[in-house]
């Protein structure tokens, strides 16, 4: 009878003598638990340093939803801040959209993180900011466009919360899978001009509050394995309004593509990064909303338009796309291309901001490939 082979040795460059327990999704390296965690943290540190994401003394708001991505982000940011002496003032920032049975439960996980990590926590609610909860909005309009409302409101709420606590930068838990999905969604929508912005590791620099994505090159499966290896507590139930979101279709396609070509995720991100709008193309100028003072390229910001629609019963206000299209010339390594631009992307699904996916049977099957 053939002897059963044991797990392979850890392939860490540190000369570890342990047996491998985890296969890193990003590069296929076979590592033991501690070496996997160190490798993951080193990747994030390299991303932070190479992109000059922070300056010493900055107050950084961490978008915390209680899910796997934001929980890992908070843990890694605190770990690296202590280990490498970034000199950052880290604070947790959560948004309560008002979804009973979902957000109220996930905020319990955020509270546990606050206690465990010793980081200040600020919570803002849609109800306080806009006078509406997501439950109220869905009851009013149904589930068809609810992700548009949530995406717009959540983005603005995070900005307002960051300003409230005096943060100079906001970090979110967007991972490599999220970035690849967003690239694909913008291609399918014909919104080529949005590709460069959606793949930038720092956005919003033209305004008062830049946003950074330290987990941009971290694979979702590695994030889950990191959370498990470090016994991090997180909330893994999917938003009850998310199943109908457009992002779900892009997510399935990216996963199917990854099965055939493991580097598909990074290839999609790189493709988006190589597209840039020509400098001479006039882009919208940011100004302030005449109603609430928030940054916008129009007279009234998207959130105020949506709120006005809810309050007046004209729920299509701010949701329907303009019939006008604007040609945008974009540059790629292969040359130039004109894009009609569908003008979509009026907020999109807020799930990408939360970056938290339900840990269902499919997810568990994907993780089995990474364990010995």
N, C-alpha and C positions, 0 to 999 in steps of 0.2 A: 504494500500500500504506500502511495506517495505521501511524503510528509507534507503537512500543511505549512505553507510559508508564512512567516510572521510579517508584521508591518515593516516597511523599508526604513532605513535610517534617516534621521532628520538631515535635510540638505542645507541647513543654515550655514552662512559664511562664517559664523562665530565659532565653528568647530564643535558643535553640540554633539553629545554622545547619546541623546535620547532617540527613541523610535518616533517616526513620523505619525501624526494623528490626523493631519488636515492637509488637503491639497489646495493651494491658493488658486482661486479662480482666475485671477489676473494674469498669472504667468505659469501656472502649473507646478510651482515649487512644492515639494513634499516636506512639511515642517511639523515639529511638535507644537503643542499648544502655546507655551511661552514664546518660542521663536516666531510663530505665526503672528502673535500679538505685537511683538517688537517690530516685525517686518511691516505690518499694517501701519503702526504708528510712525515708523521711519518714512513710509510713503507719504503720509499726510504732512509730516514735518518738511520733507523735500518740496512738496507742493507749496507750502506756506513760504518757505525761504526763496525758492526759485521765482515766485511771483510777487514777492514783497507785499504779502497780504496785509501785514500789520506794522504799526509803529509803536515803539515802547511808550507806555503811558496811556494808550488808547482804552476807552471803555467800549467793550464789544458786547453787543446783545446777541444771545444765542437763541434763535427761533426754536422753541421747545414745544413739541406736540405730545410727547409721551411715547411716540412710536420708536421703532428700531433705529432709524437714521438720526433723528434728533437726539436720542439718548446716547448713541455712540458718539455723535459729534460733541456733545457736552462733556462726556467722559474723556475723550481724546484731547479736546482743547484744554481741559484742566490738567491732564497728565503732561502734555507737551509744554504748557505754560510754566508748570513747576519744574519740569526736567531741564528745559532749555532756557529758562529765565526770560521769557518774552516780555515780561513786565506789563501784562494786560490786566485790566479790570473786567473780569467776566461776569455777566449777569444773564439769567434765564428770562425769556420773554415768551409768554403763551397767549394765544388768542382763543377765546371761547365763542365759537360760532353759534352756539345755542342749538345743539343737536342732541336731544335726550337719548340716553342709551349708548352714546358714542363719545362725544367730547367730554361730558361730565365724568365718565369713567377714565378716559385717557389722562385727564388732569390730575387724577389721583396718582398716576405713575410719575407725572412731572413733580408733584409734591414730594414723592419719595426721593427723586433725584435731587431736589433742592436740599433735603435734609442730608442725604449721603454725600453730596459733593460740596456742601457748604456754600452754595452760590445763592445770591439774592434772586427772588422770583417776582415778576410783575405779570398780572393777568388782565387783559382788556377783553371786553365782550362786544359782540356785534350790537346787542341790545342797547348798551350804553352809548356806543359810537353812532349808530345809525337808526336806533329805534325799532329795529327788526331783528328777530332771530332767524336762523336758517329754517327751523321748523315752521315759523310763520310764513316765510317766503315760499316754501314748497307748498304749504296749504293754499297759498294765494295763486301761484302760477303753475303748480304741478312740477314734475321732475325733468321736463324737457330742457330748460335752460338754467337749472339751478346751479350748475358748476360755473357758469359765467358770472353769476352774482357772487358766489363764494370766492372765486378767484380774484375778482376785483376788490371785494371788501377785505379779504384776508391780506392781500398785498399792502393795501393802504393802512390797515390796522397795525401790521407789523412796523411800518414806517412811523406811524403815530406813537406806538409804544416805545420804539427806540428813541425818538425825540423826547418823549416824556421822561425817560431815565437818563437822558444826557449822553446817549451812546454816539460814538463817531463812526461806528461801522456795525453792520448787521450780518451775521453768518447764518446760512441755512443748510439743511442736510441733503441738498441735491447730490445724488451719486451718479456714477457713470451710466447706469441703466436709464436714469431719469433724463440725462443729457441726450443719450442716443434716441430715446423716444421722442423728445422735443424736436430734435433735428428732423426725424422722420415725419412728425406731424406737420412741421412747417413746409417740408417738401411736398407732402400730399395736398396741403392747402394752397400751394403755389406762392407761399409767403417767403420767397427767397431772401428778401431784404432783411428779414428778421433773424436769419440764421447766424450771422456774426454776433449779434447781441445775445442770442440765446445760448451760445457756446462760450462766451466770455467768462472767465473765472471771477472777474469783478465787474459788476454792472452798477449803473446809477451814479457814476463818477461825475456826470454832468450836473447832477443835483446836489443836495446837501447831505445825503446819506448813502454812501456806497454799500453794496451787498457783495459778500464773498462766499465762495463755495469750496471750502477746504477738502470736501470729499468728492470733488469732481471726477477724479480718476480712480475712485474706489468702486469695485464691483459690488452689486447688491448682495450677492452670495457671501462675499468676504465680510461684509458688514454684519450679516446675521451670524456668521461663524465667530466673528470677533465678540459680538454681544454674548453669545453662548459661552465662549471660552473665558470671558471675564465675569460671567454670571450677572450680567446687567438685567435689571427688570425693565420691561417695556410693554406697551399696550399693542396688541397685534390684530385687533378687529378692524375690518375694512369699514370705511364710511358707508352708512346705510343708503346714501344717495349717490354713491360713486359707480355702481355697476353699469349705468347707462352712459358714463363719461367716454368721450372720444378717445382719450388717452388709453383706455383699456384695449382698444383694437391695435394701437401702435405697440403697446407693451407685449401683446401676444406675438405680433410679427417679429419683434426684436428677439424674443426668446426662441422662437422657431429658427430664426437666422443664426443665433448663437450656437444652437445644437449642431448646425452644419459647419459653421465657421466661428470658432471660439473668439477670434479677435474682432468680430463684427461690431461689437459695442464701441471699442476704441476707434475702429475705422470710421464709424458713423460720426463720432465726435470730431475726429480729425478732418473729415470732409466738411463739416460745418465751419470749422475754424479757418479753412482755406478759402472760404467765400467772404468777400468784403465789398462793401458799397464804395463806388468810386468817390474820391474826395470832392469832386466838383458837383456831385449830386446834392441838391439842397434837401436836408433833412428837417423835420418839424422842429421848431424852436420851443423850448420849454418855458412856460410862464406859470402863473398861479391861477387856480380856479376862482372865479369871481364870487362864488358862493361860500366855499370852505377854506380857501387859501392853499389847497394841496397842489402839488406840481402837476401840470397837464399841458398838452400841446393845443388844447381847445379852450374855448371860453369857460366851459364847465367840465369838471373832471368826470370820468366814467362813473364813479361811485355816486356822485350827486345826480347824474342823469338816471341811474338805476333807482335811486331812492325816490326821485320825483315821479318816475313811472309807477312805482309801488303805491305811493301816496295818492296818486291821481287815478289809478286804475288802468293807466296806459302801460302795461307791463312789457310791451315791445320796445319802449323807449330805452335806448342805450344798448339794446340786444341785437336788433336787426343791423345787418351790414349795409354800409353805404353802397349805392349803385355805382358811384364814381370809382374808377381805378386809376392808379398813377403808375406810369412806367418807371421802373427803377433799373439802372444799369449796374450790374454786379460784375466783379472780377473774380476769376478762379485761376488756378495754375494753367488751366487749359484754354484760357482766353476770356472773352466778354460775353455776356448774355443779357438780354432784356427780359424783365419779369413784370407781368401785369400786376401782381400783388393783389390778393383778394381782399386785403384790408381786414382780415380776420385777426383773431388773437386778442379780442377784447377782454382779456382776463383769463380765459381758459379755465381748466380745472385746477382748483386750489390744492388738489391732492399732490401735485408736483412740489408745491411749497412745503407741504407737510412731509412729503417724500416717505410715506409710510404705507406699506402694502400688507394686506392680510397674509398671515402665515398659514396658508391653507395646504391642502394635500399636495397640490402641484409644487408649492414652494419646498415642502419637506422632501419631495422626490428629487428636486434639483440639488438640495443640500447633501443628499446621500452620496452623490458623486464626489464630494469633497472630503469624505471621511473614510478612514481605513478601518 
